Amino acid sequence: MLRLFLVLALVFTYIVMIWGGAVRSTDSGLACPDWPLCYGNFQPPKDTSAKLEMGHRTVSGLAGLFVLGTFLLLWLKHKGAPKSAKIAVAVSLFFTFSAALTGMKMIKSEAPHLSNLQHMLLESFHIYESMLIMGGLVFALRFLYRRDYPGFVPWWAYAFAIATMLTGVLVRYTGSGEACGHEWPLCNGKLIPDLTNWQVALQFIHRNLAYTTWLAFLLMLISSPNRWTLLTFFLINIQFVFAVSMVLTGFFLPLVFLDTASGFFLFAWLTYHLQLQKADQLKVKPAW
């Protein structure tokens, strides 16, 4: 039962994250102007944008219930489970409640309009909360069922990848995605653009972090060539291709969706395979 709830929590959290990206990309964030209901009732809305937004809220609620169920099972029924797994799930539950409050704040303040810096930061923080929820669940899965797994993704490469993802969120939710135009690798026709505009500077920093991340994982592959490092480098390249294609096509919606989906999957993959010290002695029956 614990494994089922944990896996469902992970799956639904992932769905929430890519669904949220679809809501943002279609500008449907305020299609339901109140919260938690849509136009004050439980009846499904007729408008497509409202359906998309209400569907996101519904899936978010289901994800939250599975996170809560995982927390209760782990802390009340599996008392001998590793403390590391318990803490990881507790972190996920904390940010699940936090994300719900942030979501309410976003609707009440009409943050999806991104009309000021406070709105931009609030929307970005909401994504960071989702990443923390997913990260906690991924770590819990690993601490429970692969306690002796050392991982192979080095911290320094992981740090560059996370920095790229975090700045990528800021680029998207500050409206900086087109600050360099629809050009790559140039930015407004230059290798080093005018950085007095903060949106151009943010986009330029994000791009250079992405280049550094690519080089970091190439170095990882060269220093430890095997099928897992090769697969990880392949996933890095897939993400790179989606990101570049998205810019060159003027943020073509299907490519934006693929970029979001692959980005969050890559985050989960790297987190699961991060090099860590061995977890505590496991007392829960292994799942596989």
Backbone hydrogen bonds in HBPLUS format (Angstrom, degrees):
<---DONOR---> <-ACCEPTOR-->    atom                        ^
c    i                          cat <-CA-CA->   ^        H-A-AA   ^      H-
h    n   atom  resd res      DA  || num        DHA   H-A  angle D-A-AA Bond
n    s   type  num  typ     dist DA aas  dist angle  dist       angle   num
A0005-PHE N   A0001-MET O   2.98 MM   4  6.23 166.0  2.00 153.5 156.2     1
A0006-LEU N   A0002-LEU O   2.94 MM   4  6.09 161.4  1.97 152.7 158.4     2
A0007-VAL N   A0003-ARG O   2.92 MM   4  6.06 165.7  1.94 153.4 157.0     3
A0008-LEU N   A0004-LEU O   2.93 MM   4  6.08 163.0  1.96 149.9 155.3     4
A0009-ALA N   A0005-PHE O   2.83 MM   4  5.95 151.3  1.91 143.4 151.8     5
A0010-LEU N   A0006-LEU O   3.00 MM   4  6.26 154.6  2.07 145.4 151.9     6
A0011-VAL N   A0007-VAL O   2.87 MM   4  6.13 166.1  1.89 154.6 158.3     7
A0012-PHE N   A0008-LEU O   2.90 MM   4  5.96 171.7  1.91 151.6 154.3     8
A0013-THR N   A0009-ALA O   2.97 MM   4  5.96 148.1  2.07 137.9 147.2     9
A0014-TYR N   A0010-LEU O   2.97 MM   4  6.19 156.1  2.03 148.2 154.3    10
A0015-ILE N   A0011-VAL O   2.97 MM   4  6.28 157.1  2.02 147.8 154.4    11
A0016-VAL N   A0012-PHE O   2.86 MM   4  6.04 156.6  1.91 145.4 151.7    12
A0017-MET N   A0013-THR O   3.05 MM   4  6.28 153.6  2.12 145.0 151.4    13
A0018-ILE N   A0014-TYR O   3.10 MM   4  6.46 162.7  2.13 155.6 158.6    14
A0019-TRP N   A0015-ILE O   2.81 MM   4  5.84 152.6  1.88 149.4 158.4    15
A0020-GLY N   A0016-VAL O   2.79 MM   4  5.86 153.1  1.86 143.9 151.5    16
A0021-GLY N   A0017-MET O   3.13 MM   4  6.37 144.2  2.26 134.5 143.7    17
A0022-ALA N   A0018-ILE O   3.08 MM   4  6.40 144.3  2.21 137.5 146.4    18
A0022-ALA N   A0019-TRP O   3.04 MM   3  4.99 118.2  2.44  92.9 108.3    19
A0023-VAL N   A0019-TRP O   2.92 MM   4  6.31 151.5  2.00 149.2 157.4    20
A0024-ARG N   A0020-GLY O   2.96 MM   4  6.25 158.1  2.01 148.0 153.3    21
A0025-SER N   A0021-GLY O   2.87 MM   4  6.04 161.1  1.91 146.8 152.4    22
A0026-THR N   A0022-ALA O   3.00 MM   4  6.07 145.3  2.12 144.5 151.9    23
A0028-SER N   A0023-VAL O   2.88 MM   5  5.01 171.7  1.88 155.6 155.9    24
A0027-ASP N   A0024-ARG O   3.11 MM   3  5.02 158.6  2.16 101.9 107.8    25
A0031-ALA N   A0028-SER O   3.09 MM   3  5.11 166.9  2.11 114.1 114.1    26
A0051-LYS N   A0047-ASP O   2.89 MM   4  6.17 151.5  1.98 150.4 159.1    27
A0052-LEU N   A0048-THR O   2.95 MM   4  6.23 153.6  2.02 147.8 154.8    28
A0053-GLU N   A0049-SER O   2.99 MM   4  6.28 157.8  2.04 147.4 153.0    29
A0054-MET N   A0050-ALA O   2.80 MM   4  5.94 166.0  1.82 152.2 156.6    30
A0055-GLY N   A0051-LYS O   2.79 MM   4  5.80 151.1  1.87 142.6 151.2    31
A0056-HIS N   A0052-LEU O   3.09 MM   4  6.25 148.0  2.19 138.1 146.1    32
A0057-ARG N   A0053-GLU O   3.10 MM   4  6.45 154.3  2.17 145.9 152.3    33
A0058-THR N   A0054-MET O   2.92 MM   4  6.18 155.2  1.99 146.6 153.6    34
A0059-VAL N   A0055-GLY O   2.97 MM   4  6.16 168.2  1.98 153.6 155.8    35
A0060-SER N   A0056-HIS O   2.93 MM   4  6.03 150.7  2.01 142.6 151.6    36
A0061-GLY N   A0057-ARG O   2.94 MM   4  6.20 149.1  2.04 143.5 151.2    37
A0062-LEU N   A0058-THR O   3.07 MM   4  6.44 153.9  2.14 147.7 154.4    38
A0063-ALA N   A0059-VAL O   2.90 MM   4  6.16 160.4  1.94 150.0 155.4    39
A0064-GLY N   A0060-SER O   2.92 MM   4  6.15 156.0  1.98 146.4 153.0    40
A0065-LEU N   A0061-GLY O   3.01 MM   4  6.30 150.4  2.10 145.1 152.8    41
A0066-PHE N   A0062-LEU O   3.06 MM   4  6.37 155.4  2.12 150.9 156.9    42
A0067-VAL N   A0063-ALA O   2.97 MM   4  6.25 151.3  2.05 148.7 157.0    43
A0068-LEU N   A0064-GLY O   2.91 MM   4  6.12 161.5  1.95 148.2 153.4    44
A0069-GLY N   A0065-LEU O   2.83 MM   4  6.03 157.3  1.88 144.8 151.6    45
A0070-THR N   A0066-PHE O   2.92 MM   4  6.04 154.4  1.98 141.6 148.2    46
A0071-PHE N   A0067-VAL O   2.95 MM   4  6.20 158.0  2.00 148.9 154.9    47
A0072-LEU N   A0068-LEU O   2.97 MM   4  6.25 162.5  2.00 154.6 158.4    48
A0073-LEU N   A0069-GLY O   2.98 MM   4  6.11 164.6  2.00 149.8 154.2    49
A0074-LEU N   A0070-THR O   2.95 MM   4  6.00 160.6  1.99 147.9 153.7    50
A0075-TRP N   A0071-PHE O   2.97 MM   4  6.03 161.4  2.01 150.0 155.0    51
A0076-LEU N   A0072-LEU O   2.87 MM   4  5.60 152.2  1.95 143.1 150.4    52
A0077-LYS N   A0073-LEU O   3.00 MM   4  5.04 141.8  2.15 119.4 131.2    53
A0078-HIS N   A0073-LEU O   3.01 MM   5  6.40 145.3  2.14 157.3 166.9    54
A0081-ALA N   A0078-HIS O   3.16 MM   3  5.59 163.6  2.19 116.9 118.9    55
A0085-ALA N   A0082-PRO O   3.17 MM   3  5.44 125.2  2.49 101.5 113.5    56
A0086-LYS N   A0082-PRO O   3.21 MM   4  6.59 158.6  2.26 147.9 153.9    57
A0087-ILE N   A0083-LYS O   2.85 MM   4  6.06 162.6  1.88 156.5 160.4    58
A0088-ALA N   A0084-SER O   3.02 MM   4  6.15 155.3  2.08 140.2 147.2    59
A0089-VAL N   A0085-ALA O   3.03 MM   4  6.27 160.8  2.07 150.5 154.4    60
A0090-ALA N   A0086-LYS O   2.93 MM   4  6.10 152.9  2.00 144.8 153.2    61
A0091-VAL N   A0087-ILE O   2.90 MM   4  6.15 152.7  1.97 149.7 156.4    62
A0092-SER N   A0088-ALA O   3.10 MM   4  6.40 155.0  2.17 141.9 148.6    63
A0093-LEU N   A0089-VAL O   2.87 MM   4  6.17 155.4  1.93 150.3 156.8    64
A0094-PHE N   A0090-ALA O   2.91 MM   4  6.12 160.8  1.95 149.6 154.7    65
A0095-PHE N   A0091-VAL O   3.07 MM   4  6.32 166.5  2.09 153.4 156.0    66
A0096-THR N   A0092-SER O   2.91 MM   4  6.05 126.7  2.20 136.1 151.0    67
A0096-THR N   A0093-LEU O   3.12 MM   3  4.89 130.3  2.38  90.3 104.3    68
A0097-PHE N   A0093-LEU O   3.16 MM   4  6.51 158.3  2.21 154.5 156.4    69
A0098-SER N   A0094-PHE O   2.99 MM   4  6.25 157.9  2.04 142.9 150.1    70
A0099-ALA N   A0095-PHE O   2.80 MM   4  5.73 152.0  1.87 132.7 139.8    71
A0100-ALA N   A0096-THR O   3.13 MM   4  6.36 149.1  2.23 140.4 148.2    72
A0101-LEU N   A0097-PHE O   3.11 MM   4  6.44 158.0  2.16 150.5 155.6    73
A0102-THR N   A0098-SER O   2.88 MM   4  6.14 154.6  1.95 148.1 156.1    74
A0103-GLY N   A0099-ALA O   2.79 MM   4  5.94 154.8  1.85 145.4 152.3    75
A0104-MET N   A0100-ALA O   3.06 MM   4  6.32 154.7  2.12 143.8 149.9    76
A0105-LYS N   A0101-LEU O   2.92 MM   4  6.18 159.2  1.96 146.5 152.6    77
A0106-MET N   A0102-THR O   2.82 MM   4  6.08 150.9  1.91 149.5 157.5    78
A0107-ILE N   A0103-GLY O   3.17 MM   4  6.48 154.4  2.24 145.9 151.2    79
A0108-LYS N   A0104-MET O   2.93 MM   4  6.16 172.1  1.94 158.8 161.2    80
A0109-SER N   A0105-LYS O   2.91 MM   4  5.93 154.2  1.98 147.3 153.7    81
A0111-ALA N   A0106-MET O   2.80 MM   5  4.79 152.6  1.88 145.1 150.5    82
A0110-GLU N   A0107-ILE O   3.15 MM   3  4.94 153.4  2.23  98.0 106.1    83
A0113-HIS N   A0110-GLU O   3.23 MM   3  6.09 165.1  2.25 121.0 125.4    84
A0114-LEU N   A0111-ALA O   2.75 MM   3  5.52 162.9  1.78 130.5 135.9    85
A0120-MET N   A0116-ASN O   3.19 MM   4  6.55 159.1  2.24 149.9 156.0    86
A0121-LEU N   A0117-LEU O   2.93 MM   4  6.16 162.6  1.97 155.8 159.4    87
A0122-LEU N   A0118-GLN O   2.97 MM   4  6.07 152.8  2.05 143.8 151.7    88
A0123-GLU N   A0119-HIS O   2.98 MM   4  6.20 164.0  2.01 153.4 156.7    89
A0124-SER N   A0120-MET O   3.02 MM   4  6.20 157.2  2.07 144.0 150.9    90
A0125-PHE N   A0121-LEU O   2.85 MM   4  5.98 159.0  1.89 146.8 152.5    91
A0126-HIS N   A0122-LEU O   3.07 MM   4  6.29 144.1  2.20 141.3 150.5    92
A0127-ILE N   A0123-GLU O   3.36 MM   4  6.75 146.1  2.48 142.0 149.3    93
A0127-ILE N   A0124-SER O   3.08 MM   3  5.30 124.6  2.40 100.9 114.1    94
A0128-TYR N   A0124-SER O   3.07 MM   4  6.46 155.3  2.13 148.2 155.6    95
A0129-GLU N   A0125-PHE O   2.89 MM   4  6.18 149.8  1.98 148.1 156.0    96
A0130-SER N   A0126-HIS O   3.22 MM   4  6.52 152.9  2.30 138.5 144.8    97
A0131-MET N   A0127-ILE O   2.98 MM   4  6.34 151.8  2.07 149.5 157.5    98
A0132-LEU N   A0128-TYR O   2.97 MM   4  6.27 150.6  2.06 146.9 154.6    99
A0133-ILE N   A0129-GLU O   2.96 MM   4  6.28 151.1  2.04 148.4 156.5   100
A0134-MET N   A0130-SER O   2.96 MM   4  6.23 169.0  1.97 152.2 154.5   101
A0135-GLY N   A0131-MET O   2.78 MM   4  5.90 160.1  1.82 146.0 152.7   102
A0136-GLY N   A0132-LEU O   2.97 MM   4  6.04 159.4  2.02 143.4 148.2   103
A0137-LEU N   A0133-ILE O   3.11 MM   4  6.38 158.1  2.16 149.2 155.0   104
A0138-VAL N   A0134-MET O   2.88 MM   4  6.11 158.5  1.93 155.1 161.3   105
A0139-PHE N   A0135-GLY O   2.98 MM   4  6.16 164.0  2.01 150.1 154.2   106
A0140-ALA N   A0136-GLY O   2.96 MM   4  6.12 153.7  2.03 142.6 150.3   107
A0141-LEU N   A0137-LEU O   2.96 MM   4  6.20 158.8  2.01 148.3 153.2   108
A0142-ARG N   A0138-VAL O   3.10 MM   4  6.38 157.0  2.16 146.8 152.9   109
A0143-PHE N   A0139-PHE O   2.79 MM   4  6.00 166.4  1.81 158.0 161.7   110
A0144-LEU N   A0140-ALA O   2.95 MM   4  5.98 147.8  2.05 147.4 154.9   111
A0145-TYR N   A0141-LEU O   3.12 MM   4  6.10 165.3  2.14 145.2 149.2   112
A0146-ARG N   A0142-ARG O   2.84 MM   4  4.99 147.7  1.95 137.6 141.8   113
A0149-TYR N   A0146-ARG O   3.07 MM   3  5.40 165.3  2.09 115.3 119.4   114
A0279-ALA N   A0147-ARG O   3.31 MM 132  5.19 158.6  2.36 150.9 151.1   115
A0276-LEU N   A0150-PRO O   3.07 MM 126  5.72 152.2  2.15 145.4 153.9   116
A0152-PHE N   A0273-HIS O   2.88 MM 121  5.85 135.8  2.08 145.4 151.8   117
A0153-VAL N   A0273-HIS O   2.88 MM 120  5.71 173.3  1.88 153.2 150.9   118
A0275-GLN N   A0153-VAL O   2.96 MM 122  5.49 157.5  2.01 149.3 142.4   119
A0158-TYR N   A0154-PRO O   3.00 MM   4  6.23 162.9  2.03 154.9 160.5   120
A0159-ALA N   A0155-TRP O   2.81 MM   4  5.98 153.0  1.88 151.5 158.6   121
A0160-PHE N   A0156-TRP O   3.32 MM   4  6.55 154.9  2.39 138.7 143.6   122
A0161-ALA N   A0157-ALA O   3.07 MM   4  6.36 158.3  2.12 148.4 154.6   123
A0162-ILE N   A0158-TYR O   2.90 MM   4  6.14 161.8  1.93 155.6 159.9   124
A0163-ALA N   A0159-ALA O   2.96 MM   4  6.11 160.2  2.00 146.7 152.4   125
A0164-THR N   A0160-PHE O   2.97 MM   4  6.18 152.3  2.05 145.3 152.6   126
A0165-MET N   A0161-ALA O   2.97 MM   4  6.27 154.7  2.04 147.1 154.0   127
A0166-LEU N   A0162-ILE O   2.83 MM   4  6.05 164.7  1.86 157.5 161.3   128
A0167-THR N   A0163-ALA O   3.04 MM   4  6.15 164.5  2.07 145.9 150.1   129
A0168-GLY N   A0164-THR O   2.89 MM   4  5.94 141.1  2.04 136.7 148.5   130
A0169-VAL N   A0165-MET O   2.98 MM   4  6.29 147.8  2.09 147.6 154.5   131
A0170-LEU N   A0166-LEU O   3.21 MM   4  6.55 158.5  2.26 142.6 148.0   132
A0171-VAL N   A0167-THR O   2.81 MM   4  6.08 154.2  1.88 147.8 155.2   133
A0172-ARG N   A0168-GLY O   3.03 MM   4  6.26 157.0  2.08 144.4 149.9   134
A0173-TYR N   A0169-VAL O   2.92 MM   4  6.13 164.0  1.94 156.0 160.3   135
A0174-THR N   A0170-LEU O   2.92 MM   4  5.73 114.3  2.36 143.6 153.1   136
A0176-SER N   A0171-VAL O   2.87 MM   5  4.78 144.1  2.00 155.1 158.7   137
A0179-ALA N   A0176-SER O   3.11 MM   3  4.99 166.9  2.13 109.2 110.4   138
A0181-GLY N   A0178-GLU O   2.94 MM   3  4.78 160.1  1.98 105.6 109.7   139
A0188-ASN N   A0180-CYS O   3.22 MM   8  4.97 153.8  2.29 125.8 117.9   140
A0187-CYS N   A0190-LYS O   2.77 MM   3  5.23 166.6  1.79 145.3 149.5   141
A0190-LYS N   A0187-CYS O   3.14 MM   3  5.23 160.2  2.18 104.7 110.9   142
A0201-ALA N   A0197-ASN O   2.97 MM   4  6.25 161.3  2.01 154.8 160.9   143
A0202-LEU N   A0198-TRP O   2.89 MM   4  6.01 153.2  1.96 140.1 146.9   144
A0203-GLN N   A0199-GLN O   3.00 MM   4  6.18 163.5  2.03 146.2 150.5   145
A0204-PHE N   A0200-VAL O   2.85 MM   4  6.02 157.2  1.90 149.7 156.7   146
A0205-ILE N   A0201-ALA O   2.89 MM   4  6.09 158.5  1.94 148.8 154.2   147
A0206-HIS N   A0202-LEU O   2.96 MM   4  6.15 162.8  1.99 149.9 154.7   148
A0207-ARG N   A0203-GLN O   2.98 MM   4  6.20 159.5  2.03 148.5 153.7   149
A0208-ASN N   A0204-PHE O   3.08 MM   4  6.30 162.0  2.12 148.3 152.8   150
A0209-LEU N   A0205-ILE O   2.92 MM   4  6.15 149.2  2.02 149.5 158.3   151
A0210-ALA N   A0206-HIS O   2.97 MM   4  6.22 148.9  2.07 144.8 153.5   152
A0211-TYR N   A0207-ARG O   2.99 MM   4  6.38 152.5  2.06 148.6 155.7   153
A0212-THR N   A0208-ASN O   3.01 MM   4  6.19 158.8  2.06 141.9 147.7   154
A0213-THR N   A0209-LEU O   2.84 MM   4  6.06 152.0  1.92 146.0 153.9   155
A0214-TRP N   A0210-ALA O   2.98 MM   4  6.24 158.9  2.03 148.5 153.6   156
A0215-LEU N   A0211-TYR O   3.05 MM   4  6.36 160.3  2.09 149.7 154.6   157
A0216-ALA N   A0212-THR O   2.85 MM   4  6.08 149.5  1.94 145.2 154.4   158
A0217-PHE N   A0213-THR O   3.01 MM   4  6.31 158.2  2.06 155.1 158.9   159
A0218-LEU N   A0214-TRP O   2.98 MM   4  6.18 140.7  2.14 142.0 153.6   160
A0219-LEU N   A0215-LEU O   2.92 MM   4  6.15 155.5  1.98 146.6 152.5   161
A0220-MET N   A0216-ALA O   2.98 MM   4  6.28 148.0  2.09 138.8 148.1   162
A0221-LEU N   A0217-PHE O   3.02 MM   4  6.15 154.4  2.08 136.8 142.8   163
A0222-ILE N   A0218-LEU O   2.94 MM   4  6.23 157.3  1.99 149.5 155.7   164
A0223-SER N   A0219-LEU O   2.89 MM   4  6.01 159.2  1.93 150.0 155.6   165
A0224-SER N   A0220-MET O   2.96 MM   4  6.00 138.6  2.13 141.4 151.8   166
A0230-LEU N   A0226-ASN O   2.99 MM   4  6.08 154.6  2.05 151.7 159.8   167
A0231-LEU N   A0227-ARG O   2.92 MM   4  5.97 152.9  2.00 133.7 141.1   168
A0232-THR N   A0228-TRP O   2.96 MM   4  6.14 156.9  2.01 143.7 150.1   169
A0233-PHE N   A0229-THR O   2.95 MM   4  6.13 156.5  2.01 141.5 147.8   170
A0234-PHE N   A0230-LEU O   2.90 MM   4  6.13 146.6  2.01 143.7 153.7   171
A0235-LEU N   A0231-LEU O   2.96 MM   4  6.30 151.8  2.04 147.1 154.0   172
A0236-ILE N   A0232-THR O   2.99 MM   4  6.32 152.4  2.07 147.3 155.0   173
A0237-ASN N   A0233-PHE O   3.03 MM   4  6.28 153.5  2.10 143.2 149.8   174
A0238-ILE N   A0234-PHE O   2.91 MM   4  6.23 151.2  1.99 148.4 156.7   175
A0239-GLN N   A0235-LEU O   3.03 MM   4  6.27 163.1  2.06 149.2 152.8   176
A0240-PHE N   A0236-ILE O   2.97 MM   4  6.21 151.1  2.05 142.7 151.5   177
A0241-VAL N   A0237-ASN O   2.88 MM   4  6.12 157.9  1.93 151.1 155.9   178
A0242-PHE N   A0238-ILE O   3.05 MM   4  6.33 164.0  2.08 153.2 156.8   179
A0243-ALA N   A0239-GLN O   3.02 MM   4  6.19 161.7  2.05 148.8 153.9   180
A0244-VAL N   A0240-PHE O   3.00 MM   4  6.20 167.7  2.02 154.1 156.9   181
A0245-SER N   A0241-VAL O   2.88 MM   4  5.94 166.0  1.90 152.2 156.9   182
A0246-MET N   A0242-PHE O   2.90 MM   4  5.96 150.9  1.99 143.8 151.8   183
A0247-VAL N   A0243-ALA O   3.22 MM   4  6.52 154.2  2.29 144.5 150.0   184
A0248-LEU N   A0244-VAL O   2.97 MM   4  6.24 170.2  1.98 158.8 161.0   185
A0249-THR N   A0245-SER O   2.99 MM   4  6.03 144.6  2.12 145.7 153.5   186
A0251-PHE N   A0246-MET O   2.66 MM   5  4.64 155.3  1.72 171.9 163.0   187
A0250-GLY N   A0247-VAL O   3.16 MM   3  5.35 164.3  2.19 111.0 113.9   188
A0255-LEU N   A0252-PHE O   2.93 MM   3  5.50 123.3  2.26 118.3 132.6   189
A0256-VAL N   A0252-PHE O   3.03 MM   4  6.28 148.2  2.13 148.4 157.5   190
A0256-VAL N   A0253-LEU O   3.06 MM   3  4.98 118.1  2.46  95.5 111.3   191
A0257-PHE N   A0253-LEU O   2.96 MM   4  6.27 157.0  2.02 156.5 162.3   192
A0258-LEU N   A0254-PRO O   2.97 MM   4  6.25 159.1  2.02 145.0 150.4   193
A0259-ASP N   A0255-LEU O   2.84 MM   4  5.95 154.8  1.90 144.6 151.8   194
A0260-THR N   A0256-VAL O   3.00 MM   4  6.21 155.0  2.06 145.3 151.6   195
A0261-ALA N   A0257-PHE O   2.91 MM   4  6.14 169.3  1.92 155.4 158.2   196
A0262-SER N   A0258-LEU O   2.90 MM   4  5.91 167.2  1.91 149.1 153.1   197
A0263-GLY N   A0259-ASP O   2.96 MM   4  5.86 147.2  2.07 135.5 145.1   198
A0264-PHE N   A0260-THR O   3.10 MM   4  6.32 164.7  2.13 154.9 156.6   199
A0265-PHE N   A0261-ALA O   3.13 MM   4  6.26 152.8  2.21 141.2 149.3   200
A0266-LEU N   A0262-SER O   2.85 MM   4  5.96 156.0  1.91 144.1 150.9   201
A0267-PHE N   A0263-GLY O   3.01 MM   4  6.26 151.1  2.09 141.5 149.4   202
A0268-ALA N   A0264-PHE O   3.10 MM   4  6.37 159.6  2.14 144.9 148.9   203
A0269-TRP N   A0265-PHE O   2.88 MM   4  6.12 162.4  1.91 153.9 159.3   204
A0270-LEU N   A0266-LEU O   2.91 MM   4  6.05 171.9  1.91 156.9 158.4   205
A0271-THR N   A0267-PHE O   3.01 MM   4  6.08 157.5  2.06 145.8 152.5   206
A0272-TYR N   A0268-ALA O   2.95 MM   4  6.08 158.6  1.99 149.4 154.9   207
A0273-HIS N   A0269-TRP O   3.11 MM   4  6.30 150.4  2.20 145.6 153.4   208
A0274-LEU N   A0271-THR O   3.42 MM   3  5.20 168.4  2.44 100.8 103.1   209
